[in-house]
Amino acid sequence: MDGSGQVRATDDARSPCLALAGFSGPLALLLELARAQQVNLSGLSVVDLVDQLTTAVQQAGPTIPLAEKGDWVVMASWLLLLRSRLLLPTEVAAQQAAAETAGRLRDGLLTLQAVHALARWLESRPQLGRDVFARGEPELLGTAIDVQHAVGVIEFLWASMALFDDGTAEPDTTPVYRQRRLDLYAVDDARERILRLLADAPNGAPMDQFVPAASDEGETVAAPALRRRSAWSSTFVASLELTRLGAVELRQEVSFGEIHIGAARSTLPPGGRSSEAADQEDAARALLR
């Protein structure tokens, strides 16, 4: 409101300026302060607010769009609503708050009841994997399942004549995979060799003398290195098995040193072999049969 007592519209906020008890300024600022509870609305005169807003709308003229004038009316309505709540007694306000709370609770209960009903409906339906089970693609309606051969008579005759082919066609040269047979030294052969050599020399010898060479086998092997490794492994396993049976005795003087294989000395008398050693040797030989 200017010095002449008339209400004017501000250029910056595009909102009418009001001069009320306890406040002077744009209408938009008054509404913002009222919502933030930074102005006392109890002293606000509703009559002055309506009169000054009516004067501002009349004096605005065609320069202010009708939409902005409508915004002024909406802001004034919000102020009147906030001011009217202060006029209600405390009990009435509490009753209104309680009624709103009860309405929200009622809506929540109705929603919960609907959710429970939907859950019961879903549980009553057949469950996949429990009541019904999945399968492959369903049959197409109207599809015949009878066997129908689509081969013509001419094609059948040509196929029959191919059975009487004279063999001039090129043979099938597709290679066939065959597993390569490895020429390895068996544990049974190693045990037989150890017992045979110990029968001639009961005192035994280092283990490498019990391992056969390629010339001992009387044959030429395709992979001598592999057979040599298998001969060492089989000889060592056979010596352990004969030691467990009590037929031979293994000695190793130092760690990682040479292993000596000899007949069990507990079965040898001072003059030669005992009958018990012979029985154990026979039992060991029987295992080989």
C-alpha positions in Angstrom: 0.0 0.0 0.0 1.5 3.3 -1.0 1.2 6.7 0.7 -2.2 7.3 -0.8 -3.6 4.3 1.1 -4.1 2.2 -2.0 -2.8 -1.3 -2.5 -0.2 -1.8 -5.3 1.3 -4.9 -6.9 5.0 -5.6 -6.6 7.0 -6.0 -9.7 9.5 -8.5 -8.3 7.3 -11.1 -6.6 4.3 -10.5 -8.8 2.2 -10.6 -5.6 0.1 -7.9 -4.0 1.6 -6.0 -1.0 -0.6 -6.0 2.1 -0.5 -3.8 5.2 -2.0 -5.8 8.1 -1.6 -5.8 11.8 1.9 -7.2 12.6 2.9 -7.6 8.9 3.6 -5.5 5.9 4.8 -7.0 2.7 3.9 -9.3 -0.3 1.1 -11.8 0.1 3.4 -14.7 -1.0 5.9 -13.9 1.8 3.1 -13.8 4.4 1.9 -17.3 3.3 5.5 -18.6 3.5 6.0 -17.3 7.0 2.6 -18.6 8.1 3.4 -22.1 6.9 6.8 -22.0 8.6 5.1 -20.8 11.8 7.2 -17.6 11.9 4.3 -15.1 12.1 1.5 -14.8 14.6 -1.8 -15.3 12.7 -4.0 -14.8 15.7 -3.8 -11.0 15.2 -4.5 -11.2 11.5 -7.7 -9.4 10.5 -9.6 -11.5 8.0 -11.7 -8.5 6.9 -8.6 -6.4 6.1 -7.1 -9.3 4.2 -10.1 -9.8 2.0 -10.6 -6.0 1.4 -7.0 -5.4 0.4 -6.9 -8.5 -1.8 -10.1 -7.3 -3.6 -8.7 -3.9 -4.1 -5.4 -5.4 -5.5 -7.3 -7.5 -8.0 -9.4 -4.6 -9.2 -6.4 -2.3 -9.6 -4.2 -4.9 -11.3 -6.0 -4.3 -14.6 -5.3 -6.3 -17.8 -1.5 -6.1 -17.4 -1.6 -9.0 -14.8 -2.7 -12.4 -16.3 -5.9 -14.0 -15.0 -3.8 -17.0 -13.9 -1.7 -14.9 -11.5 -4.8 -13.3 -10.0 -6.1 -16.8 -9.4 -2.8 -17.6 -7.6 -3.5 -14.6 -5.3 -6.9 -15.9 -4.4 -5.4 -19.4 -3.7 -2.8 -17.9 -1.4 -5.4 -15.9 0.5 -7.5 -19.0 0.9 -4.6 -20.8 2.5 -4.1 -17.9 4.9 -7.9 -18.0 5.8 -7.7 -21.8 6.4 -4.7 -21.5 8.7 -6.4 -18.6 10.5 -9.6 -20.5 10.9 -7.9 -23.4 12.6 -6.8 -21.0 15.3 -10.4 -20.1 15.9 -11.5 -23.7 16.7 -11.3 -24.9 20.3 -8.6 -27.2 21.3 -11.0 -30.1 21.8 -12.5 -29.7 18.4 -9.0 -29.7 16.8 -8.1 -32.8 18.8 -11.3 -34.5 17.6 -10.6 -33.6 14.0 -7.0 -35.0 14.4 -8.4 -38.2 16.0 -11.0 -38.6 13.2 -8.2 -38.2 10.6 -6.1 -40.8 12.4 -9.0 -43.2 12.7 -9.7 -42.7 9.0 -6.1 -43.6 8.1 -6.2 -46.6 10.4 -9.5 -47.8 8.8 -8.0 -47.4 5.3 -4.9 -49.3 6.4 -7.0 -52.2 7.9 -9.1 -52.4 4.7 -5.9 -52.5 2.6 -4.5 -55.2 4.9 -7.7 -57.2 4.7 -7.6 -57.0 0.9 -4.0 -58.2 0.9 -4.9 -61.2 3.1 -7.7 -62.1 0.9 -5.5 -61.9 -2.2 -2.9 -64.1 -0.4 -5.5 -66.7 0.5 -6.7 -66.7 -3.1 -3.1 -67.3 -4.3 -2.5 -70.1 -1.8 -5.6 -71.9 -2.9 -4.5 -72.0 -6.5 -2.4 -74.9 -7.8 1.3 -74.4 -7.1 3.9 -75.1 -9.8 6.1 -78.0 -8.6 3.7 -79.1 -5.9 0.2 -79.6 -7.5 1.1 -79.2 -11.1 4.4 -79.8 -12.9 6.0 -78.2 -15.9 6.7 -80.1 -19.1 7.9 -79.4 -22.6 6.2 -77.5 -25.3 2.5 -78.3 -25.5 1.0 -80.1 -28.5 -0.3 -77.9 -31.2 -4.1 -78.2 -31.6 -5.0 -80.1 -34.8 -1.6 -81.7 -35.3 -1.8 -85.3 -36.3 0.5 -87.7 -34.6 0.3 -90.4 -37.2 3.5 -91.3 -39.1 3.5 -89.9 -42.6 6.4 -90.6 -44.9 7.2 -87.9 -47.3 9.5 -90.0 -49.5 8.4 -90.4 -53.0 8.5 -93.7 -55.0 11.3 -92.4 -57.3 13.5 -91.4 -54.3 12.8 -94.8 -52.7 14.0 -96.6 -55.8 17.2 -94.6 -56.1 17.9 -95.3 -52.4 17.4 -99.0 -53.0 19.7 -99.0 -56.0 22.4 -97.5 -53.9 22.5 -100.7 -51.9 23.6 -102.6 -55.0 26.5 -100.2 -55.7 29.5 -101.9 -57.3 31.9 -100.3 -55.0 33.3 -97.6 -57.3 32.5 -94.9 -54.8 35.4 -93.6 -52.8 35.9 -95.4 -49.4 35.3 -93.6 -46.2 38.7 -92.5 -45.0 37.6 -90.7 -41.8 40.2 -91.5 -39.2 39.0 -93.4 -36.1 40.4 -92.5 -32.7 42.1 -95.4 -31.0 43.7 -95.1 -27.6 47.5 -95.6 -27.7 48.6 -98.6 -25.7 51.5 -97.9 -23.4 54.2 -100.5 -23.0 54.6 -100.4 -19.2 56.4 -102.8 -16.8 53.9 -104.5 -14.5 54.2 -105.0 -10.7 53.7 -108.7 -11.0 56.7 -109.0 -13.3 58.8 -106.9 -10.9 57.9 -109.3 -8.0 58.8 -112.3 -10.1 62.1 -110.8 -11.0 63.0 -109.9 -7.4 62.3 -113.4 -6.2 64.2 -115.0 -9.0 67.3 -112.9 -8.5 67.2 -113.4 -4.7 67.0 -117.2 -5.1 70.4 -117.0 -6.8 71.9 -114.3 -4.5 70.2 -114.2 -1.1 72.4 -111.4 0.1 70.7 -109.2 -2.4 71.9 -106.1 -4.3 71.0 -102.4 -4.8 67.6 -101.8 -6.2 68.8 -100.6 -9.5 70.2 -104.1 -10.3 66.6 -105.4 -9.9 65.3 -102.9 -12.5 65.3 -104.5 -15.9 66.8 -102.8 -18.9 65.4 -102.7 -22.4 67.8 -105.4 -23.5 66.6 -107.7 -20.7 63.1 -107.8 -22.1 64.3 -108.9 -25.5 62.2 -106.4 -27.3 62.4 -102.9 -28.7 59.9 -100.5 -27.0 58.5 -97.3 -28.6 59.1 -95.2 -25.5 62.0 -96.6 -23.5 62.1 -93.7 -21.1 58.5 -94.2 -20.1 59.1 -98.0 -19.7 62.2 -97.3 -17.6 60.3 -95.1 -15.3 57.5 -97.6 -14.9 60.1 -100.3 -14.2 61.5 -98.3 -11.4 58.1 -97.6 -9.9 56.9 -101.3 -10.2 60.2 -102.6 -8.7 59.8 -100.2 -5.7 56.2 -101.1 -5.1 57.0 -104.9 -5.4 59.8 -104.6 -2.9 57.5 -102.9 -0.4 54.9 -105.6 -0.8 57.4 -108.4 -0.4 58.8 -106.6 2.7 55.4 -106.5 4.2 55.1 -110.3 3.5 58.4 -110.9 5.2 60.1 -112.3 2.1 62.7 -109.5 1.6 64.4 -106.9 3.6 65.1 -103.3 2.6 68.0 -101.3 3.9 69.0 -97.7 3.4 72.2 -96.5 5.1 71.7 -92.7 4.7 68.8 -90.5 3.9 68.0 -90.3 0.2 70.7 -92.9 -0.3 70.7 -96.2 -2.2 68.1 -98.8 -1.3 69.4 -102.4 -0.8 67.1 -105.4 -1.4 68.0 -108.7 0.2 66.3 -111.8 1.6 65.0 -111.5 5.1 67.9 -112.3 7.4 65.7 -113.5 10.2 64.9 -116.6 8.1 68.5 -117.3 7.0 70.7 -119.7 9.1 74.5 -119.2 9.1 74.9 -121.9 6.3 72.3 -120.7 3.9 68.5 -120.7 3.5 66.1 -122.1 6.0 62.9 -123.9 5.5 60.9 -121.0 6.8 62.5 -118.7 4.2 61.7 -121.2 1.5 58.1 -121.4 2.7 57.8 -117.6 2.7 59.4 -117.4 -0.8 56.9 -120.1 -2.0 54.0 -118.2 -0.5 55.3 -115.0 -2.2 55.6 -116.9 -5.5 52.0 -118.2 -5.0 50.7 -114.7 -4.9 52.0 -114.2 -8.4 50.0 -117.1 -9.9 
